[in-house]
């Protein structure tokens, strides 16, 4: 199994986001199993013909999302993202619920805002 990433330079989506999304999708689908070692930032950047900072930005976003973990000099690996992603989502949901309550929105308005945001984000993926 190998990491299969393609970057479309003509896409409206930034290259780092294309990399982030493809790695995240492959990790979620199991195409990249937990523990899979990702290429080094520099090596992967060379392979893709991109700046190292572009790949580093994608890796940082993936680590922030709990999809990968970096083990210092040992490299970056696919993490058991399900648990981390679920915790992150629950934390974000709780923060959102507290914020909309402070703003005085009722439950229906808060749910509508979430539905619209989710629809916009997932429509962009389609």
N, C-alpha and C positions, 0 to 999 in steps of 0.2 A: 504494500500500500504506500502511496506517495501523495504528498500534498499537491493538489492540482488547483492552481490559481491563475486566472487570466485577468489582465488589466486592460480595459478599453480606454485608450487615451482620448477618444472622441466623446466619451460618456460625460453627462452633466454631473455624475457622481464623482467626487474626489477619489484619486487613486488609493489613498489610505483607507477610505471607507469601503471601496471595492474589496480590498484585501481583508479588512476586518469582517465584513459581511460573509465573504466566502469561507473564511476559516471558521467563523461561528457556525455557519450552516453545516459545514462538514463535521464539526465537533458534535453538534446536536444530533445529526443524522447517524452518527456512529462511523462514518467514513474515516474519521480520525479518532481512534479510540483514546480513552483516558490513558495518560502516560506517554502518548506519542510525542517525540521530541521534534520541535519545530526547527527549521534551519536558522542559522545565526542571522542577525539583522543585516550585517554587511553582505554575507553570502547570498541571502535571499534578494536583497536589493540589486546586487549584480545580476543575478539570474533573471530578475524581472525588468532590468534596465531602468531602475528608479534610484532616487537618492536614498541613502540609508535612513535619513530622518523620516521619510515617508513610511517605511516599513516599521521603524521604531514607534512612530505615532500609532500605527495600527496595533502593534503589540501592546502598547500602553493601554489603549482602549479595550482590548481583549482582556487584559489583566484586570482592569477596573471592573469589567463586566463579569469577572469570575470564570471566563472561558479558558484562559490559560494561567499558568503560574510560572514565575521566573525563579529559578533556583541558583541565583548568583552566577558564578562562572560555569556552572553545569549546563546552563541554557534555559530555554523556555519549553514548557510541556503542556499538553492538553490536560486541563483539570477536570475533576468530577464536577462539572458546571451545573448540573441540575440543582444540587443543594445550594450552591452559592447564588445561582440565579434566582431561586425561590426566595432565599433570605433577602436578597437585594430588592426584589419586587415587593415583598411584604413590607420592608422598611420604607420604600418609596410610597407605597399605598397608604401606610399609616401617617407619614408626613403630609401627604396630600390631604387626607381626611381631616387632620388637625388644622391645616392651613385654611381649607374652605370653610370649616366651622367658624374659625376666627374671623373670616371675611363676612360671615353672616349668610352664606348660601345655604339653602335647604338641601336635603338629600337628593331630590329630583334634579335640581340645578347642577349639583356636584356630579351626579351620574351622567347627565347630558354632556358636561364638559369633558369627562373622561371618554365617553363614547365618540364624541367628535374628534378628540385628539387621536384616539386609536384608529379611527376610520382614516384620518389624514395620513398617519404614519404607515399603516398597512396598505393604503391605496398607492403610496409612493413606491412600495416594493413590487407592486403588480405590474 
